[in-house]
Amino acid sequence: MQLLVATNNIGKVKELKKFLLDLSLQLRSINEFPGIIEVEETGKTFTENAVLKAKSYALQTKTWALADDSGLEVEVLDGAPGVFSARYAGENATDEEKIVKLLKELNETPDEQRRARFVCAMAISDENGEIKFLANGVCSGRIALTPSGTNGFGYDPIFIPDGFEQTFGELSGEIKQKISHRAQAIIKIIRFLRDFTARQLDQSTFRL
């Protein structure tokens, strides 16, 4: 079974592939499909965007597709940057520019009011654009006063998950694979894929 990891974010591709390596799947990347049209994220929620991307990329590539949409929600900013996390400082802003903008907005905010959470929504579509499974994950924490660490991507250097004093940018990949929002969602995706591939194998054996 082929599965397209439907994202142009290199950091996400690497992270998702680490989780999926143990499955009996042929993982594909968007760059393997020349001429593919990038999907505009017009949804109002993370789930809506994940569904939009999974369906569109599946139909374009004629293969199963796994898409996710994730971002950071800060309580004192009424949930911003939310679904605009990737474009918070402008369409082509760097991770550093997004972090600078967010920290500037929280400049006068005391530590106890810097509550935030990472949210991830994932969707799997078959080759016909039919959504087969949805999963969500949340990791709560707070925003650090200054960036720290070079691991990960996006807002990782300023997000401190509950139960830790280090940012996602400082924590090891092993720890993040257990506690992150993306980890929680992908665990549910893996269960679905394992069950699905097992059913497909059983049906093939029965037909033989």
C-alpha positions, 0 to 999 in steps of 0.5 A: 500500500502506498501512502502520500505524506502530504506536506511540503514542510520538511520538518513534518515529513521527517517527523511523520516518517519516523512514526510510520517506518514500522508499518508495511507501507510505501511512503511517498512524498509530494516532490515525487509528483511533478506538477502537483498543485499546492492546496490552499488552507481555507478551513476555519479549523485544523481539521477542516484544513487537514481534510482539504489537503488529504482529499485534494492531494489524494485525488491529484496523485491517485494514491492514499494521502495523509495530511495534517494541519497543526499550530499553536494556540495562546490563551491570552491571544484568544487562541492566536495564531491558531490556523494561521500559525504558519503565516502569522508573520507573513506568507513567506516568514521564517520560523525566527520571524514568527517567533519574534512576532509572537514574543513581542505580542507577549512582551508584557505578559507574566509567566503564569499567563503564558498558557498555550497548546499545540494542536494537531489534526490529521486526515487520511483519504483514499485515492478517490478523495474519501476521508477514511479516518480523522485523528486529533492530538493536543499538547499543553504548556506555556510560552517561554520568555526567550527562544531556546534549543535548535531541535524541531521547527516552527515554534518549538524553541519557545514552547515548554510542555507541561511537566518539563522545564525545557522547550520542544527545541531542547527536548530530544526527539525520543521525548517529543515522539511520546508527548507531542500533539503530532505524536498523539494524533499519529498514534491513532493514525497508526492504529487505523493503518495497522487494522486496515492493512491487516483487514486487506491482508485477510481479504486477499488471503481469503480470495486466494 
